[in-house]
Amino acid sequence: MSIATLLAAGQAAATVHTTVDRVIDAALYYGPGALATAAVATAWCTCRWAVRRYDQLLQDRADRRAYTARAFRLCRVADNADAISALTEIDLITYLDNKYAAADLTPEEGR
């Protein structure tokens, strides 16, 4: 253990001791109603924070799914482009003639 760790532990213990001391002083001075109100307010803020955190987690997961799906589509496009660019010139012209001679020129996947 380093000296810095010991100092940090001592400061944490002092902070906890001071907090407990102030809670006891408040309970003796203001009564249990003030402590109950403070506890409810703290619980309310903690629950709001937890809900926001969970909502952000769900949003991040949805963003990652959308990003992954888009990256997959882009990889498919790149693979198709690589396959087409690997064709010889005659095969490429034949491929394009066959592709654009078809009667159905609607975009794929509903686009």
C-alpha positions in Angstrom: 0.0 0.0 0.0 1.3 3.4 -0.9 1.1 6.5 1.2 -1.3 8.1 -1.3 -3.7 5.2 -0.8 -3.6 5.6 2.9 -4.2 9.3 2.7 -7.1 8.8 0.4 -8.6 6.2 2.7 -8.2 8.6 5.7 -9.9 11.4 3.8 -12.8 9.1 2.8 -13.2 8.0 6.4 -13.2 11.6 7.6 -15.8 12.6 5.0 -18.1 9.7 6.1 -17.6 10.6 9.8 -18.4 14.3 9.1 -21.5 13.3 7.1 -22.8 11.0 9.8 -22.1 13.7 12.4 -24.1 16.3 10.5 -27.0 13.9 10.0 -27.1 13.3 13.7 -26.9 17.0 14.4 -29.8 17.7 11.9 -31.9 14.9 13.5 -31.4 16.4 16.9 -32.0 20.0 15.8 -34.8 19.6 13.2 -36.4 16.4 14.2 -37.1 13.2 12.3 -39.5 14.9 9.8 -36.7 16.8 8.2 -34.6 13.7 7.9 -37.5 11.8 6.3 -38.1 14.6 3.8 -34.4 14.7 2.9 -34.4 10.9 2.5 -37.4 11.0 0.2 -35.8 13.8 -1.8 -32.6 11.8 -2.1 -34.5 8.7 -3.1 -36.5 10.7 -5.7 -33.3 12.2 -7.3 -31.6 8.8 -7.3 -34.5 7.1 -9.0 -34.7 9.9 -11.6 -31.0 9.5 -12.3 -31.4 5.7 -12.6 -34.3 6.0 -15.0 -32.3 8.5 -17.2 -29.3 6.2 -17.1 -31.3 3.2 -18.1 -33.0 5.2 -20.9 -29.6 6.3 -22.2 -28.4 2.7 -22.1 -31.4 1.6 -24.2 -30.8 4.5 -26.6 -27.1 3.6 -27.0 -28.0 0.0 -27.7 -30.5 1.0 -30.4 -27.9 3.3 -31.9 -25.4 0.5 -32.0 -27.9 -1.8 -33.7 -28.7 0.8 -36.3 -25.0 1.5 -36.9 -24.2 -2.3 -37.2 -27.0 -2.8 -39.7 -25.8 0.2 -41.8 -22.2 -1.1 -41.6 -23.4 -4.5 -42.8 -25.3 -3.0 -45.7 -22.2 -0.9 -46.7 -20.0 -4.0 -46.5 -22.5 -5.8 -48.9 -22.3 -2.9 -51.3 -18.5 -2.8 -51.1 -18.4 -6.6 -51.7 -20.7 -6.2 -54.7 -18.6 -3.4 -56.0 -15.4 -5.4 -55.6 -16.9 -8.3 -57.5 -18.1 -6.1 -60.3 -14.8 -4.2 -60.6 -13.0 -7.6 -60.8 -14.8 -8.4 -64.0 -13.0 -8.0 -67.3 -14.2 -5.1 -69.5 -16.3 -7.4 -71.8 -17.9 -9.2 -68.8 -18.6 -5.8 -67.2 -20.4 -4.4 -70.3 -22.4 -7.7 -70.5 -23.3 -7.4 -66.8 -24.4 -3.8 -67.1 -26.4 -4.5 -70.3 -28.2 -7.4 -68.6 -28.8 -5.4 -65.5 -30.3 -2.4 -67.1 -32.1 -4.2 -69.9 -34.5 -5.8 -67.3 -38.0 -4.5 -67.2 -38.1 -4.1 -63.4 -35.8 -1.2 -62.5 -37.3 -0.6 -59.0 -34.7 -0.2 -56.2 -34.0 -3.2 -54.1 -35.2 -3.5 -50.5 -38.0 -1.0 -50.9 -35.7 2.0 -51.5 
